[in-house]
Amino acid sequence: MSISLFSDAYTDKPADKLHDIRFVGPIEGCYSLPQRTKSTDGSPNVFACRSQSISTHHVVLQAPVPDEIENRVSLKLQDFNILKGTISRVFAGGFAVDIEATDTERTEIAAKIDWIKKRRFRSFRDKRDRKRITPPNPQSAITMPDGDIKECFIIDVSQSGVAVSADVTPKIGSRVAIGRAPGTIVRHLEVGFALKFDTMLELDQMDHVFSWSLNYLKEDNAD
């Protein structure tokens, strides 16, 4: 792995301090579970995720599809190379991973964490016109055409549609609902699918809109 892009981020820190570094905050990414394979071609399913925290040894993820403790995970977070490890803890809406890496690889991970912390804390502006946003709480649920409800993960959302990752892939043209927002599946993504809303969504109402069916699913499971 190369660290040339990040070398200036940690030259003022000793190695032992680097390995203790941690970033608490969201980093977008995706992951695969080698134990869960597609029946068509045998390749691992890929799902979207978002970190809650990351250190050189552990990462905690918000994710739509968990797996068993001690099962393996392959993870790609924005600005990081591929990370591999095993699930150490499962919780509602995600899981934690113990990262497998050499000392050299952990130093490189630490450099990138330090670089991300400096970039975030300096509030670097992204000059792109962002029409889509990532919700503070990405957890929701999808109501399938047959009425079945499954948990899902919101990748990003706009007033006209939403990108979703889940353990199901509705056919293009299918009529489903994400929370209280019905719409039509318009395309498939590498980590999920995109839905176009029937009516424009007021973004300040998205927490209420997306949390409804997830709460319903939790109540149903409790019964």
Buried (B, 14 or more C-beta within 10 A) or exposed (E): EEBEEBEEBBEEBEEEEBBEBEBEEBBBBBBBBBEEEEEEEEEBBBBBBBBBBBBBBBBBBBBBBBBEEEBBBBBBBEBBEEBEBBBBEBEEBBBBBBBEBEEEBBBBBBBBBBBBBEEEEEEEEEEEEEEEEBBEEBBBBBBBEEEEBBBBBBBBBBBBBBBBBBBBBBEEEBBBBBBBBBBBBEEEBEBBBBBEBEEEBEEEEBBEBBBBBBEBBEEEEEE
